[in-house]
Amino acid sequence: MKSWQGSPGVSALRCLTVAAAIVFIGFSHLSPAVAAYPDKPIRWIVPSTPGGGTDTTTRIVVPKLSEILGQPIVVENRPGASGNIGVGVLAKAAPDGYTLGTCIASNASNVALQTQVSFDLTKDFSPITLLVTLPNALVGHPTVPAKTVKELVSLAKSKPGKLEYSSGGLGSIQHMSMELFQNMTGTKMLHVPYKATHPALTDAVSGYVPLTVASTLTTLPLVRAGRLHAFGVTSTNRTQAAPDVPTIAEQGVPGYEAVQWFGVLAPAGTPRDVVLKLHAAILKALQDPGVKKHFTTEGADITPSKTPEDFAALIRNDVAKWRKVVKEGGIKVE
């Protein structure tokens, strides 16, 4: 009997059938919406007022990302509660990849302080990537009678509980940075919380509040213009954008560090394929020469996460770090 196994026509047909099956299996798990993503404008929630460091960071990245994805990205500012209002809105959005948001270090520190938060930062989101990391700067109005951290500590100790500093709100990274500073220097200052970082910085520039802590992204231009004085940066090492500004740690507060970071979240349940596509597109946007130059000039280090899981781990670790600071420092919501 003649075997059909060696028939060229039948063999070719079998190969085509197997190939078709492989293609079907490879793509059958993808919905048409995911395969075509994005096919409409994307909404991007910024949990701060226009003009602040979070808003500035986002708007540096968004134009290039929009170009890469081929869709408009509409930035929506939702400030308040140290960034928690905007992030809370993001948590309730549809997990389809068409609503993204900027997450900041303040979200982790605020959660650690156990203020009223409508979301679980470690469970209610699909982390995408870290964008940039940058130190904050402890700055003051030029009329403050102190020019170094040592002099500032002496000034604060001479009037305990009276020297004021502003922040972007209770539990914000700015607030927590100063709580850590006071704990490590044995000082006590008066906290003046605002609804967002930008107005807190504005009142420091006007001299209404003598001190504040804010990202180098927004403070360095004001320092260069002579409108604020920089006491020190909050990172372990000096920033390349202002190498003449010493760190707080090197001025008699060894071990002090409280950096700011900005990242991107999507609501929990966003399809994995969409998360990975966004991760790759954002990393590509961060490598654009114009984007890199802008961040470098302002003292920000571009630090994208290798994977979405790496960013998720950073968030978990930061929440744990600030919970320890809150506990050891006996910090309470005012």
SEDRENTOR-824198 format. One record per residue (C-alpha): residue in one letter; z negated, x, y negated. Coordinates in pm, whole numbers, plus 50000, padded with zeros to 5 digits. Each point is the difference from the previous one (the first is absolute). Layout:
<nodes>
 code     Z     X     Y
    a     Z     X     Y
...
</nodes>
This chain:
<nodes>
 code     Z     X     Y
    m 50000 50000 50000
    k 50087 50130 49651
    s 49700 50065 49780
    w 49993 49849 49650
    q 49759 50269 49880
    g 50271 50249 49923
    s 50230 49755 49814
    p 50061 50133 49644
    g 50032 49650 49857
    v 49678 49876 50151
    s 49810 50318 49901
    a 50114 49968 49642
    l 49896 49635 49992
    r 49660 50087 50137
    c 49953 50272 49733
    l 50090 49759 49723
    t 49760 49741 50139
    v 49713 50254 50016
    a 50072 50126 49647
    a 50002 49646 49864
    a 49666 49931 50169
    i 49845 50311 49847
    v 50117 49904 49652
    f 49865 49647 50048
    i 49661 50128 50117
    g 49983 50248 49710
    f 50060 49738 49732
    s 49874 49677 50152
    h 49648 50059 49860
    l 50128 50016 49644
    s 50027 49676 49807
    p 50304 49957 49773
    a 49765 50015 49699
    v 49862 50341 50101
    a 50344 50140 50080
    a 50128 49898 49655
    y 49685 50099 49805
    p 49995 49995 49706
    d 50251 49730 49904
    k 49821 49868 49690
    p 49777 50130 49715
    i 49661 50150 50083
    r 49680 49914 49813
    w 49766 50294 49933
    i 49644 49925 49889
    v 49827 50254 49777
    p 49621 49940 49985
    s 49965 50125 49642
    t 50109 49932 49645
    p 50331 50140 49872
    g 49972 50358 49879
    g 49719 50116 50228
    g 50027 50273 50262
    t 50066 49756 50284
    d 50274 49826 49806
    t 50156 50329 49890
    t 50000 50141 50354
    t 50165 49688 50138
    r 50269 49985 49734
    i 50096 50363 50060
    v 50080 49924 50365
    v 50138 49645 49985
    p 50339 50065 49831
    k 50105 50262 50257
    l 49866 49792 50290
    s 50194 49698 49873
    e 50314 50212 49996
    i 49939 50121 50356
    l 49930 49651 50138
    g 50280 49839 49805
    q 49784 49717 49866
    p 49812 49933 49674
    i 49624 50060 50008
    v 49804 49784 49759
    v 49669 50152 49889
    e 49721 49749 49941
    n 49677 50112 49834
    r 49688 49827 50135
    p 49702 50188 49848
    g 49628 49941 50038
    a 49694 50087 50208
    s 50087 50370 50026
    g 50331 49920 50164
    n 49863 49752 50252
    i 50160 49688 49848
    g 50353 50129 50045
    v 49933 50137 50346
    g 49839 49668 50094
    v 50319 49820 49897
    l 50199 50239 50218
    a 49777 49929 50301
    k 50095 49630 49987
    a 50375 50056 49958
    a 50252 49931 50276
    p 50027 50300 50235
    d 50379 50022 49977
    g 50045 50322 49804
    y 50093 49824 49677
    t 49656 50042 49840
    l 49861 50352 49967
    g 49718 50140 49794
    t 49846 50317 49867
    c 49664 50091 50151
    i 49768 50240 49818
    a 49692 50204 50082
    s 49795 49751 49799
    n 50069 49735 50262
    a 49824 50216 50261
    s 49708 50090 49775
    n 49954 49641 49884
    v 49988 49876 50358
    a 49737 50266 50071
    l 49789 49868 49716
    q 50015 49656 50166
    t 50099 49809 49693
    q 50160 49659 50050
    v 50325 50081 50177
    s 50226 49734 50151
    f 50165 50233 50252
    d 49928 50267 50259
    l 50183 50312 49887
    t 50008 50142 50352
    k 50122 49685 50176
    d 50194 49769 49767
    f 50291 50233 49922
    s 50284 50196 50153
    p 49969 50342 49833
    i 50336 50161 49923
    t 49937 50336 49835
    l 49801 50201 49751
    l 50202 50076 49686
    v 49816 50257 49791
    t 49657 50153 49963
    l 49860 50121 49673
    p 49666 50089 49853
    n 49826 49791 49743
    a 49886 50166 49682
    l 49663 49956 49835
    v 50094 49965 49634
    g 49831 49913 49675
    h 50075 49919 49640
    p 50031 50321 49792
    t 49686 49904 49805
    v 49774 50031 50308
    p 49764 50294 49925
    a 50074 50177 50329
    k 50305 50195 50118
    t 49907 50117 50349
    v 49850 49833 50305
    k 49679 50201 49949
    e 49972 49880 49641
    l 50078 49643 50107
    v 49725 50008 50262
    s 49753 50125 49737
    l 50110 49726 49760
    a 49959 49730 50265
    k 49656 50127 50095
    s 49892 49997 49636
    k 50068 49626 49979
    p 49959 49857 50352
    g 50172 49667 50054
    k 50156 49996 49653
    l 50318 50210 50019
    e 50276 49752 50085
    y 50306 50035 50220
    s 50271 49746 50075
    s 50181 49931 50327
    g 50257 49766 50148
    g 49724 49783 50145
    l 49706 49988 50238
    g 50080 50195 50315
    s 50316 50156 49855
    i 50071 50363 50085
    q 49919 50080 49637
    h 49660 49832 50029
    m 49927 50166 50332
    s 50112 50340 49868
    m 49740 49976 49723
    e 49731 49870 50235
    l 50062 50302 50220
    f 49992 50225 49693
    q 49666 49857 49884
    n 49854 50025 50348
    m 50099 50367 50029
    t 49889 50099 49646
    g 49682 49798 49973
    t 50122 49806 49699
    k 49999 49632 49914
    m 50267 49845 49779
    l 50088 49645 49900
    h 50296 49851 50184
    v 50234 49776 49798
    p 50235 49831 50249
    y 50337 49854 49899
    k 50242 49779 50190
    a 50252 50283 50034
    t 50036 50372 49934
    h 50241 49976 49706
    p 49765 49813 49760
    a 49713 50227 50106
    l 50211 50300 49905
    t 50116 49837 49676
    d 49643 49951 49883
    a 49917 50363 50081
    v 50297 50111 49787
    s 49875 49784 49713
    g 49648 50139 50037
    y 49850 49659 50072
    v 49870 50144 50329
    p 49950 50379 49991
    l 50085 50089 50360
    t 50225 49883 50282
    v 50157 50115 50323
    a 50368 49931 50068
    s 50292 50153 50184
    t 50167 50311 49865
    l 50321 49797 49995
    t 49870 49811 49696
    t 49740 50236 49853
    l 50192 50329 49978
    p 50252 49877 49741
    l 49710 49880 49785
    v 49817 50330 50043
    r 50313 50192 49898
    a 50031 49779 49693
    g 49641 50077 49900
    r 49888 49640 50033
    l 49759 50076 50285
    h 49807 50306 50116
    a 50005 50092 50369
    f 49669 50113 50148
    g 50146 50059 50345
    v 50209 49869 50286
    t 49846 49841 50307
    s 50199 50185 50266
    t 49893 50311 50191
    n 50276 50208 49839
    r 50143 50000 49651
    t 50314 49795 49949
    q 50327 50188 49944
    a 50081 49765 49713
    a 49698 50124 49802
    p 49876 50330 50147
    d 49786 50060 49691
    v 49779 49698 50079
    p 49722 50110 50238
    t 49874 49793 50289
    i 49661 49834 49980
    a 49901 50183 50319
    e 50052 50345 49847
    q 49783 49908 49700
    g 49670 49985 50181
    v 50055 49698 50227
    p 50110 50164 50327
    g 50148 49768 50259
    y 50092 49731 49752
    e 50330 49825 50081
    a 50131 49649 49933
    v 50378 49977 49997
    q 50223 49703 49928
    w 50281 49896 50229
    f 50271 49736 50002
    g 50170 49848 50303
    v 50207 49705 50117
    l 49885 49705 50209
    a 50163 49693 50150
    p 49815 49696 50137
    a 49869 50027 50355
    g 50255 49886 50255
    t 50303 50141 49820
    p 50258 50088 50271
    r 49971 50357 50120
    d 50372 50060 49943
    v 49966 49895 49637
    v 49695 50223 49949
    l 50188 50300 50142
    k 50308 49928 49789
    l 49788 49979 49686
    h 49811 50317 50095
    a 50325 50194 50038
    a 50148 49859 49677
    i 49689 50078 49794
    l 49984 50356 50133
    k 50364 50041 49901
    a 49926 49866 49651
    l 49712 50248 49960
    q 50240 50288 50071
    d 50228 49903 49711
    p 50002 50291 49747
    g 49934 49767 49706
    v 49705 49834 50173
    k 49856 50337 50108
    k 50032 50145 49650
    h 49829 49700 49841
    f 49699 50016 50233
    t 49968 50379 49982
    t 50005 49993 49619
    e 49713 49752 49997
    g 49788 50196 50246
    a 50053 49784 50307
    d 50056 50144 50348
    i 50258 49815 50209
    t 49822 49947 50331
    p 50189 49750 50217
    s 49848 49906 50334
    k 50184 50134 50304
    t 49958 49660 50164
    p 49862 49660 49897
    e 49713 50065 50241
    d 49903 50311 49804
    f 49962 49792 49685
    a 49792 49745 50189
    a 49769 50280 50116
    l 49961 50128 49642
    i 49892 49655 49883
    r 49742 49969 50278
    n 49862 50348 49927
    d 49977 49934 49625
    v 49809 49675 50050
    a 49755 50185 50224
    k 49963 50286 49747
    w 49912 49773 49709
    r 49764 49790 50208
    k 49806 50318 50064
    v 49994 50082 49627
    v 49879 49647 49919
    k 49724 50020 50258
    e 49880 50350 49914
    g 50016 49936 49628
    g 49836 49660 50016
    i 50285 49859 49793
    k 49976 49628 49929
    v 50237 49751 49841
    e 49891 49966 49640
</nodes>
